[in-house]
């Protein structure tokens, strides 16, 4: 009897030891150095920004930060938050609106905005004034284009998309100014493809416009490098790569617009032809990058020069091949900077552009335009949802739902 009891006791002890060993092994297998049960948070309201960043880091989340001014909530405190899967979006207080700093930086969101107009970017030496390859300065050397981009950056300009500009969605840091880049004609030297890498990714000539823009993008992450390319029917003029280039552009923070199928002078063609060259180009873009192109037309030669021309209404809307089209904005071959999108005189259907060329500081070349801008440039308050202006400008302001700050 005693022997049986001892045997049962030994078996029980052995079972206990086995269970303990199994549990221990499981714990060791699943143990990660430095890990511990993390506190799960779903509402980050009223937390400090530093605490949120620590939480995001410890929980392998992606953080998206949006900042707004608040008179009632201290700086760097979360006002709102939203956790969507592995992405945490937070709205953070900047604290009270810094009127004194606005004055010091001459903030004025009714100042003027340069829309720069480029055509060819050619890897060659300049043949005329400055960086001009042709007499009229429509073709620019690669070296000059690179210097242009450095000049804009060093002088406090940061890029915004053409679409954001016309929508009044200008997201530029406090004290800086927006600038917009546009390219007409779809010249091959804007995005010259040299081939594809082992993974099938496009490789661009580093001296092409895109090659230079991508170099600048890496050098200045805060530049928000972007541009709009206005194409004709031949698209990017590289038949083998046309569609790949267009899709690459959209994927990499660039835009594509309508420069008509055949680049006509609108003063010399009929109404029906006007509908065709505009509508057919929209149809072409829709077939390749559906819903991913801008409904904006860059007017060939700047024609028809006046909105009263009978063809102009059919640039803005019409019907081609049984389909209607609507144009949201149109660009001229202009000469000077444009007004703020918050100015009463703003007309997105007839926007001026600055020709990016050199002419010894005359006839609205780059030097002349940027000298003029020093007197009246758009200077951001750093908050895209607020319009800040000197009080003397308030009569020029459009009706808007945005918050208005004057000083």
ZIMO-V655558 format. One record per helix or strand of 2 or more residues. SS is the DSSP state (h for helix, s for strand). FROM is the first residue (numbers start at 1). TO is the last residue. If there is no record, write none. Layout:
# ZIMO-V655558
SS,FROM,TO + SS,FROM,TO
This chain:
# ZIMO-V655558
h,2,30 + h,49,58 + s,62,68 + s,77,84 + s,87,93 + h,99,104 + s,112,118 + s,120,122 + s,139,141 + h,142,154 + s,157,159 + h,162,166 + s,177,184 + h,188,190 + s,193,196 + s,202,204 + h,209,219 + h,221,223 + s,228,232 + h,242,251 + s,255,258 + h,271,288 + s,296,298 + h,300,302 + h,312,316 + s,317,320 + s,323,326 + s,329,331 + s,354,355 + h,366,376 + s,386,389 + h,391,396 + s,403,406
